[in-house]
Amino acid sequence: MKRLLGAHMSIAGGFDKAIERGQSIGCTAIQIFVKSNHQWFGKPINQESINKFLKLQKESGMFVFAHAGYLLNLAAENPELHDKSIKSILEELEKCEQLHLPFLVFHPGSNPNKEEGIKKVSKALNHLIKETKGYKVKLAIETTAGQGNSLGCKFENLAAWLNDVKEPARLGLCIDTCHMYAAGYDIKTDEGYKKTFNEFDKLIGIDKLLAFHLNDSKKDLNSRVDRHEHIGKGFLGKEPFARILNDKRFSNLPMVLETPKEEDLKLDIMNLKLLRSLIK
């Protein structure tokens, strides 16, 4: 069975170029942005670009999914920011649908009033799903580190959103290992790993998991600080990644790196080599 393992790839030069970059270092899965991650809106995708991407994706068998822009805040107190976030993610969902991508990973956002923020995200999710009726692309909430007022660091938050959504089939989860550890889930020890995923399965369900971001953490357990580190060089070490990679429950899920990188992809090559060596 082909393991879906890879990294985040740039779409500079065209969406098909992201697949080529992934192929060049042996990726079988990649994550992309469908527009600039630091802009609210992007240009429409022309049909030629879509066709080139779909052709290469089919030929290569590369698993490709997307990550939403970093400006989004579906929990925002400010009505203008909240409205802009919804419009921005709607545009990204449309682009994902055009590229036949299975899901769009996004950060739920932040609000100093936690309860208000959770309700705003629930309302926004239902609106997004209603506005994209007939779309196949799913929304994947990413687990967060809980830095500042950000929501989504606790399984109870995530479970609440899943329960509040009228069409739960359109919603899933993406686990970020760095964020999970920083949020206080001790996946570093064997006992902690079992406890964490048993709790996840009980509150949310393993079947709702769509992908993993494999990142080591520059900060320790329960730091609530989101700082990614190279695999095996942070507080997590190699063992948690060995557990995830060899956990049969996750064998079909795409797992991508979001570790620090350089243009020549040497750092991705280094991290992927280590991850592959951990697969039994």
Beta strands, then each sheet from edge to edge (+ up, - down):
strand 1: 5-8
strand 2: 29-32
strand 3: 63-67
strand 4: 103-106
strand 5: 138-142
strand 6: 171-176
strand 7: 209-214
strand 8: 216-217
strand 9: 228-229
strand 10: 255-257
sheet 1: 1+ 2+ 3+ 4+ 5+ 6+ 7+ 10+ 1+
sheet 2: 8+ 9-
end
